[in-house]
């Protein structure tokens, strides 16, 4: 039997990727991937389309999301896997996050205007194609207008941390992000924990309900990956990994370059079933003896 591979960190055009959900799935099939996780920023709008195309292409699609949070001045991204993307309370949270993204981009466009760069919010919004708007869409407009030559230059000169047009985004605590994902019947994973993320910090998040950590990612060198795998084993948590592909926005399509074994996905699905289906059975009385 041939080895099966998955990419559990992919963004679509519904947030800040370039490829539509269907294009992502078809590309995954072309790259011989058996499964992908769609984890757009603060939105689940692409999941239905991805699932439908996944069934056509025989690619397993893991419904997910990526939430931004902040802890002691540090950005912490939390991935949610196998979420109930139709949960009303969950979608209300996401609507709030997208609204705050909208307001942030308006402020950043204003900052750029004051710097003498002529662009409008409507031009940036058009780039988002109705999805979750973000800084990459500003970068696209800046490139089109000739203010910068590359995507990276836009961030380095104007919209990255510490640059003249930068504005802080709406953030929640990681513990809140973990709780939101759990309420939506999902499993939470700490995204790409680099060297600055200490063991004590990860343990703190585990105590708050974190289910796993991402161990394969373009920003994680091999020695960090090995360490994180051992850390996860020692503390009995799950692992995940993927390319964090945005459709080649940075000039290189990362999908297919940071694959993980399909067995990693199977571990996640088993853990999800064990937790939530068992909990559901207990709530409905399934499998529990009662007096009567």
Secondary structure, 3 states (H helix, E strand, C coil): CCCCEEEEEECCCCCCCCCCHHHHHHHHHHCCCCEEEECCECCCCCHHHHHHHHHHHCCEEEEEEEEEEEECCEEEEEEEECCCCCCHHHHHHHHHHHHHHHHHHHHHHHHHHHCCCCCCHHHHHHHHCCCCCCHHHHHHHHHHCCCCCCHHHHHHHHHCCCCCCCCCCCCECHHHHHHHHHHCCCEEEECCCCCCCCHHHHHHHHHCCCCEEEEECCCCCHHHHHHHHHHHHHHCCEEEECCCECCCCCCCCCCCCCCEEHHHHHHHHHHHHHHHHHHHHHHHCCCCCCCC
